[in-house]
Amino acid sequence: MTHTTIPLKHPLDDTGLSNQQAPAQPTPPQTPVIADISRYNHPLFLRREPGRHAGATYYFAAFTGSEPEPQAPRAAYNYKVLTWEQICELGRQYEAAQILWSKARLRRQATPVLRKAAPLWEAWTAAKTELERVYTGFRQTEDGRWRAQLLRLTDAETTAEAAAGAWDEIARQLAQLAAAQINAAGYDDELRLTTVAKDLGLDASDWHIEHIDAYTDRFWGEPTPLLERLAQQVNAQRERLVEVARLAGDPENPQHQLV
């Protein structure tokens, strides 16, 4: 029998197959590493539950308001294994924590101020009522007794001015606290001072409290909100008295006493 030898272009390996013909070994699929973000949760975080409209509800243990302002740890953003979705989720959690914390802080800080403000508002309303009563009394005051009534009026004005100034100072403190809560949570999650007061059994619905800018962004010598309102009322009353005395030809014209 004749043997024929066929030369190979490629050497055979140990399996008897050429290196060129050896089947490629499939690379096993790599399972993506999903980092555990629980290590970055806020200390008071309890759980997250799906919400309506693809949102979520975050549950926390009760905030006291004395905790540091909730902020996601810097390490969470430097941790290269976290996915963008995990980073966003962590951000939403801390946003919810900040809102709850800001409300708790407002309640804690505003409670003693609100309690102090209540009698100051009562003092202002009483002074304002007395001022209006004295001014109205000019309608029944005899011509010869206008000087005495003017003295009562100036006394009432002084009392009202002191009460308005005291109120504006406490109102400034409350406005500052309210502004800090809005800065932390946003206007959509504002906790109103009237709500905090109501929970304390106080009715603050008529209290005159403006935005903090009204108490801080003023020109030198410009009156604070309630003092400005009082000044307008006093000026209107005085102008009216001067006009009446002028029309009556009163020799004891109150103009000199009221200027």
C-alpha positions in Angstrom: 0.0 0.0 0.0 1.3 3.3 -0.9 1.3 6.1 1.8 0.8 9.6 0.8 2.0 12.4 3.0 0.2 15.8 3.0 2.2 18.7 4.3 0.3 21.0 6.7 0.5 24.7 6.6 0.0 25.0 10.4 1.4 22.7 13.1 -1.0 20.6 15.1 -1.5 21.2 18.8 -1.8 18.5 21.4 -5.4 17.8 20.5 -4.5 16.9 17.0 -6.1 20.1 15.6 -4.2 22.9 14.2 -4.0 26.2 16.2 -5.8 27.8 13.3 -8.7 25.4 13.6 -9.0 25.3 17.4 -12.5 26.5 18.4 -12.6 29.8 20.2 -13.6 29.5 23.9 -16.7 31.7 24.6 -16.1 34.5 27.1 -18.5 34.1 30.0 -20.8 37.2 30.4 -19.8 39.5 33.1 -22.4 40.3 35.7 -22.6 44.0 36.3 -21.7 45.1 39.8 -24.5 46.9 41.5 -23.3 48.9 44.4 -25.2 49.0 47.7 -26.2 52.6 48.3 -27.6 52.0 51.7 -24.4 53.0 53.3 -25.1 56.5 52.1 -28.7 56.7 53.4 -29.6 59.5 55.8 -29.3 58.3 59.4 -33.1 58.8 59.9 -34.1 57.2 56.5 -36.5 54.2 57.0 -37.8 53.2 53.5 -38.9 54.2 50.1 -42.2 53.3 48.6 -43.4 53.8 45.0 -45.6 56.8 44.7 -48.2 57.9 42.2 -47.3 59.1 38.7 -43.9 57.3 38.8 -42.9 59.1 41.9 -41.8 57.8 45.3 -42.6 58.4 49.0 -39.7 58.5 51.4 -40.1 57.7 55.1 -37.9 58.9 57.9 -37.8 58.8 61.6 -39.0 62.0 63.2 -36.8 65.0 62.8 -36.3 67.4 65.7 -34.8 70.2 63.7 -31.6 70.2 65.7 -29.9 67.8 63.3 -27.3 69.1 60.8 -28.9 70.1 57.4 -29.3 66.9 55.4 -26.8 66.7 52.6 -25.8 63.6 50.5 -22.3 62.5 51.5 -19.5 63.6 49.1 -18.2 60.0 49.1 -21.4 58.9 47.3 -20.5 61.0 44.3 -16.9 60.0 44.3 -17.8 56.3 44.4 -17.2 55.2 40.9 -19.3 52.1 41.1 -22.5 54.0 41.7 -24.7 54.4 38.6 -26.2 57.7 37.6 -29.6 56.3 38.5 -28.4 55.5 42.0 -26.9 59.0 42.4 -30.2 60.5 41.4 -32.1 58.3 43.8 -29.8 59.3 46.6 -30.3 63.0 45.7 -34.1 62.6 45.9 -33.9 60.9 49.2 -31.8 63.8 50.7 -34.1 66.3 49.1 -37.1 64.7 50.9 -35.0 64.7 54.1 -34.2 68.4 53.8 -37.8 69.3 53.4 -38.8 67.4 56.6 -35.8 68.8 58.5 -36.6 72.4 57.5 -40.1 72.1 58.8 -39.0 70.5 62.1 -36.4 73.3 62.5 -38.9 76.0 61.9 -41.3 74.5 64.5 -38.4 74.2 67.0 -37.1 77.7 66.4 -40.4 79.6 65.9 -42.3 78.1 68.8 -40.8 80.3 71.6 -40.8 83.4 69.3 -44.5 82.9 68.4 -45.4 82.6 72.1 -43.5 85.8 72.8 -45.2 87.5 69.8 -48.8 86.8 70.9 -48.9 89.4 73.7 -47.0 91.9 71.6 -49.7 91.7 68.9 -52.3 92.1 71.6 -50.5 95.2 72.9 -50.4 96.6 69.4 -54.1 96.0 68.7 -55.0 97.5 72.1 -52.9 100.6 71.4 -54.3 101.0 67.9 -57.9 100.7 69.2 -57.2 103.4 71.8 -55.6 105.7 69.2 -58.7 105.4 67.1 -61.0 105.9 70.1 -59.2 109.1 71.1 -59.3 110.4 67.5 -63.0 109.7 67.2 -63.5 111.5 70.5 -62.8 114.8 68.7 -66.3 114.6 67.3 -67.8 114.9 70.7 -65.1 117.3 72.2 -66.2 120.8 72.9 -64.2 123.6 71.3 -62.7 124.7 74.5 -61.4 121.2 75.3 -59.5 120.5 72.1 -56.1 121.1 73.7 -56.8 118.4 76.3 -58.0 116.0 73.6 -54.9 116.7 71.6 -52.8 115.7 74.6 -54.7 112.5 74.8 -54.1 111.9 71.1 -50.3 112.5 71.3 -50.2 110.1 74.3 -52.0 107.5 72.3 -49.7 108.0 69.3 -46.7 107.5 71.5 -48.1 104.3 73.0 -49.0 103.0 69.5 -45.6 103.8 68.1 -43.9 101.9 70.9 -46.2 98.9 70.4 -45.7 98.9 66.6 -41.9 99.1 67.0 -41.9 96.1 69.4 -44.1 94.2 67.0 -41.9 94.9 64.0 -38.9 93.6 65.8 -40.5 90.2 66.7 -42.0 90.1 63.2 -38.5 90.5 61.7 -37.4 87.5 63.7 -40.3 85.4 62.5 -39.8 86.5 58.9 -36.2 85.5 59.1 -37.1 82.0 60.3 -39.8 81.6 57.6 -37.3 82.7 54.9 -34.8 80.1 56.1 -37.4 77.4 55.8 -38.3 78.4 52.3 -34.7 78.6 51.3 -34.2 75.0 52.4 -37.4 73.5 51.1 -38.7 75.8 48.3 -42.0 77.6 48.1 -43.9 74.4 47.1 -43.1 72.9 50.5 -43.4 76.1 52.6 -44.6 75.6 56.2 -46.5 78.8 57.1 -46.1 80.4 60.4 -49.8 80.6 60.8 -49.9 76.7 60.7 -47.2 76.5 63.3 -49.0 79.0 65.5 -52.3 77.2 65.1 -50.7 74.0 66.3 -49.6 75.9 69.4 -53.2 77.1 70.0 -52.4 80.6 68.7 -54.4 82.5 66.0 -51.9 84.4 63.9 -54.1 84.9 60.9 -54.2 88.7 61.4 -50.6 89.2 62.4 -48.7 91.6 60.2 -45.6 89.8 59.1 -44.0 90.7 55.8 -41.1 89.1 53.8 -37.8 89.5 55.4 -36.7 92.0 52.8 -39.2 94.5 54.2 -37.3 94.5 57.4 -33.7 94.4 56.1 -33.7 96.1 52.6 -34.5 99.6 53.8 -33.0 103.0 53.4 -31.5 104.7 56.5 -34.3 106.0 58.6 -37.0 104.3 56.6 -39.6 102.8 59.0 -40.4 99.1 59.4 -43.7 97.9 58.0 -46.1 98.4 60.9 -44.5 101.6 62.0 -44.9 102.9 58.4 -48.6 101.9 58.4 -49.0 103.7 61.8 -47.3 106.8 60.5 -49.7 107.0 57.5 -52.6 106.7 59.8 -51.3 109.4 62.2 -50.5 111.8 59.4 -54.0 111.3 57.9 -55.6 112.0 61.3 -53.5 115.1 61.9 -54.2 116.5 58.5 -57.9 116.0 59.1 -57.8 117.9 62.4 -55.8 120.8 61.0 -58.2 121.1 58.1 -61.3 121.1 60.4 -59.7 123.7 62.6 -58.9 125.9 59.6 -62.4 125.7 58.2 -63.8 126.6 61.6 -61.6 129.5 62.0 -60.5 128.2 65.4 -58.3 130.6 67.2 -56.8 127.6 69.0 -55.9 126.0 65.7 -54.3 122.6 66.5 -51.9 123.1 63.5 -49.1 124.4 65.8 -49.5 121.6 68.2 -49.6 118.9 65.5 -46.7 120.0 63.3 
